[in-house]
C-alpha cells in the first residue's frame, strides 16, 4: 500500500476544514452535522473521521491553521529594522485578511468558535495558546519600537498589545455582523491611534 505524503495529508485536512467552514457559515455550528461536512467535502465518512473525530476537532484545527499561517508574519515584523512601521504594516495586512475572510463567512465561523471555546476546555486551550502567542509577539515588537525611540516609553507594551488585539478581534466580530463595514477607514483609525503613542512627528 503506497505511503500517503504529508502534502496529501495536509491538503485533505484543509479540504475537510474548508467544507466544514462552508457548512458552519450556512447552518451554524450546532446545526451542522458530520454528515453535512463529509457530503460538502465530497468524501466518505471514513475519510473524514480518519482525520477528525468530530466538529470540535475540525474547528480547533482551523484555529491552529490560522496560527501557523501567522507565525512567519510576526517573525518578519519582529526582525524589521523599523519596528513601528512593521507593526503598522502587520496590522493593515491582518485587517485586509479579515475583510477577505468575511466575504467567505469565516468570521461568522470564528465567532461561533469563540463561543464554543467558552464551554469546551480543549478548544479553549487551542484558542488561548494562539492568543498568547499573538499577544507576546506584538508586545515584543512594541518593546523594540520603544528601544528605537519610536513609541513612548510610558506605554506598557503588554497593555498596548492587548489593545491592538482587541481592535483586531473586535473588527472580526463587527464584520461577522456587518460584512459591508469599511475596513480601510477602520485601519486608518487604528493607525492614527498608533501614531498618538509614537515618538515620530
C-alpha positions as CSV (number, residue, x, y, z in Angstrom):
1,X,0.0,0.0,0.0
2,X,1.6,3.3,-1.1
3,X,2.5,5.7,1.7
4,X,0.4,8.9,1.8
5,X,2.6,12.0,1.6
6,X,2.5,14.8,4.2
7,X,1.4,17.2,1.4
8,X,-1.6,15.0,0.6
9,X,-2.5,14.7,4.3
10,X,-2.4,18.5,4.7
11,X,-4.4,19.1,1.6
12,X,-7.1,16.6,2.6
13,X,-7.3,18.1,6.1
14,X,-7.7,21.5,4.6
15,X,-10.3,20.2,2.2
16,X,-12.3,19.0,5.2
17,X,-11.8,22.2,7.2
18,X,-12.9,24.3,4.2
19,X,-16.0,22.2,3.7
20,X,-16.9,22.4,7.4
21,X,-16.5,26.2,7.4
22,X,-18.9,26.5,4.5
23,X,-21.4,24.4,6.4
24,X,-20.9,26.3,9.7
25,X,-21.3,29.6,7.9
26,X,-24.6,28.4,6.3
27,X,-26.2,26.5,9.2
28,X,-24.3,27.3,12.3
29,X,-22.0,25.1,14.4
30,X,-24.6,23.2,16.3
31,X,-27.0,22.6,13.3
32,X,-24.2,21.3,11.1
33,X,-23.8,17.5,11.3
34,X,-20.8,15.4,10.4
35,X,-22.9,14.1,7.5
36,X,-23.2,17.6,6.2
37,X,-19.4,18.0,6.3
38,X,-18.4,14.8,4.5
39,X,-21.1,15.4,1.9
40,X,-19.9,19.0,1.4
41,X,-16.3,17.8,1.1
42,X,-17.4,15.0,-1.3
43,X,-15.6,12.4,0.9
44,X,-16.7,9.2,2.5
45,X,-17.5,9.3,6.3
46,X,-14.4,7.1,6.9
47,X,-12.1,9.6,5.1
48,X,-13.4,12.5,7.3
49,X,-13.2,10.5,10.5
50,X,-9.7,9.4,9.6
51,X,-8.6,13.0,10.1
52,X,-11.0,14.4,12.6
53,X,-13.0,12.8,15.5
54,X,-15.8,15.4,15.3
55,X,-16.7,19.1,14.7
56,X,-14.8,20.4,17.7
57,X,-11.6,18.9,16.4
58,X,-12.2,20.5,13.0
59,X,-12.7,24.0,14.4
60,X,-9.7,23.6,16.7
61,X,-7.6,22.6,13.7
62,X,-8.8,25.7,11.8
63,X,-7.7,28.0,14.7
64,X,-4.3,26.2,14.7
65,X,-4.0,26.6,11.0
66,X,-4.6,30.4,11.3
67,X,-1.9,30.5,14.0
68,X,0.6,28.5,11.9
69,X,0.0,30.8,8.9
70,X,0.6,33.9,11.1
71,X,3.9,32.8,12.5
72,X,6.0,34.0,9.6
73,X,4.3,37.4,9.5
74,X,5.1,38.0,13.2
75,X,8.6,36.7,12.8
76,X,9.3,39.1,9.9
77,X,7.8,42.0,11.8
78,X,9.9,41.2,14.8
79,X,13.1,41.2,12.7
80,X,12.4,44.5,10.9
81,X,14.8,47.5,11.3
82,X,11.7,49.7,11.6
83,X,9.5,48.0,14.2
84,X,6.8,50.7,14.3
85,X,6.4,50.6,10.6
86,X,6.4,46.8,10.6
87,X,3.7,46.8,13.3
88,X,1.6,49.2,11.3
89,X,2.0,47.1,8.1
90,X,1.2,43.9,10.1
91,X,-2.0,45.3,11.4
92,X,-3.0,46.6,8.0
93,X,-2.3,43.2,6.4
94,X,-4.3,41.3,9.0
95,X,-7.2,43.7,8.7
96,X,-7.2,43.2,4.9
97,X,-7.2,39.4,5.6
98,X,-10.2,39.8,7.8
99,X,-12.1,41.6,5.0
100,X,-11.3,38.8,2.6
101,X,-12.2,36.2,5.2
102,X,-15.5,37.9,5.9
103,X,-16.5,37.5,2.3
104,X,-16.2,33.8,2.7
105,X,-18.1,33.7,6.0
106,X,-15.0,32.7,8.0
107,X,-15.5,35.5,10.6
108,X,-19.0,34.1,11.4
109,X,-17.5,30.7,12.0
110,X,-14.7,32.1,14.2
111,X,-17.1,34.0,16.4
112,X,-19.1,30.7,16.8
113,X,-15.8,29.0,17.7
114,X,-15.1,31.6,20.4
115,X,-18.5,30.7,21.9
116,X,-17.7,27.0,21.8
117,X,-14.3,27.6,23.4
118,X,-16.0,29.0,26.5
119,X,-17.6,25.7,27.2
120,X,-15.1,23.2,25.6
121,X,-11.8,23.1,27.6
122,X,-9.7,21.5,24.8
123,X,-10.9,24.1,22.2
124,X,-10.4,26.9,24.7
125,X,-6.8,25.9,25.2
126,X,-6.1,26.0,21.5
127,X,-7.6,29.5,21.2
128,X,-5.9,30.7,24.4
129,X,-2.5,29.4,23.2
130,X,-2.9,31.2,19.9
131,X,-3.9,34.4,21.6
132,X,-1.0,34.2,23.9
133,X,1.5,33.9,21.0
134,X,0.0,36.9,19.2
135,X,0.0,38.9,22.5
136,X,3.6,38.1,23.3
137,X,4.8,38.7,19.7
138,X,3.0,42.0,19.4
139,X,4.3,43.2,22.8
140,X,7.9,42.3,21.7
141,X,7.5,44.4,18.6
142,X,6.3,47.3,20.8
143,X,9.3,46.9,23.1
144,X,11.6,47.1,20.0
145,X,9.9,50.2,18.8
146,X,10.3,51.7,22.3
147,X,14.0,50.8,22.3
148,X,14.3,52.5,18.9
149,X,12.7,55.7,20.2
150,X,9.5,55.2,18.1
151,X,6.9,54.6,20.8
152,X,6.5,56.4,24.1
153,X,8.4,54.6,26.9
154,X,5.5,55.3,29.3
155,X,3.2,53.0,27.3
156,X,3.0,49.4,28.7
157,X,3.9,47.0,25.9
158,X,1.6,44.3,27.1
159,X,-1.3,46.7,27.5
160,X,-0.8,48.1,24.0
161,X,-0.5,44.6,22.6
162,X,-3.8,43.7,24.3
163,X,-5.5,46.8,23.0
164,X,-4.3,46.2,19.4
165,X,-5.5,42.6,19.5
166,X,-8.9,43.7,20.9
167,X,-9.2,46.0,17.9
168,X,-8.4,43.1,15.6
169,X,-10.9,40.7,17.2
170,X,-13.4,43.5,17.5
171,X,-13.2,44.1,13.8
172,X,-13.7,40.4,13.1
173,X,-16.9,40.4,15.3
174,X,-18.2,43.6,13.6
175,X,-17.5,42.1,10.1
176,X,-19.4,38.9,11.1
177,X,-22.4,41.1,11.8
178,X,-21.9,43.7,9.1
179,X,-19.7,42.4,6.1
180,X,-20.1,45.8,4.5
181,X,-18.1,47.6,7.2
182,X,-15.4,49.9,5.7
183,X,-12.2,48.1,6.8
184,X,-9.9,50.7,5.3
185,X,-11.5,53.5,7.4
186,X,-11.2,51.3,10.5
187,X,-7.5,50.6,9.7
188,X,-6.9,54.3,9.3
189,X,-8.3,55.0,12.7
190,X,-6.1,52.3,14.2
191,X,-3.0,53.8,12.5
192,X,-4.0,57.1,14.0
193,X,-4.2,55.6,17.4
194,X,-0.7,54.1,17.0
195,X,0.6,57.5,15.8
196,X,-0.8,59.0,19.0
197,X,1.7,56.9,21.1
198,X,4.6,57.2,18.7
199,X,7.5,59.5,19.0
200,X,7.5,60.3,15.3
201,X,6.5,63.8,14.2
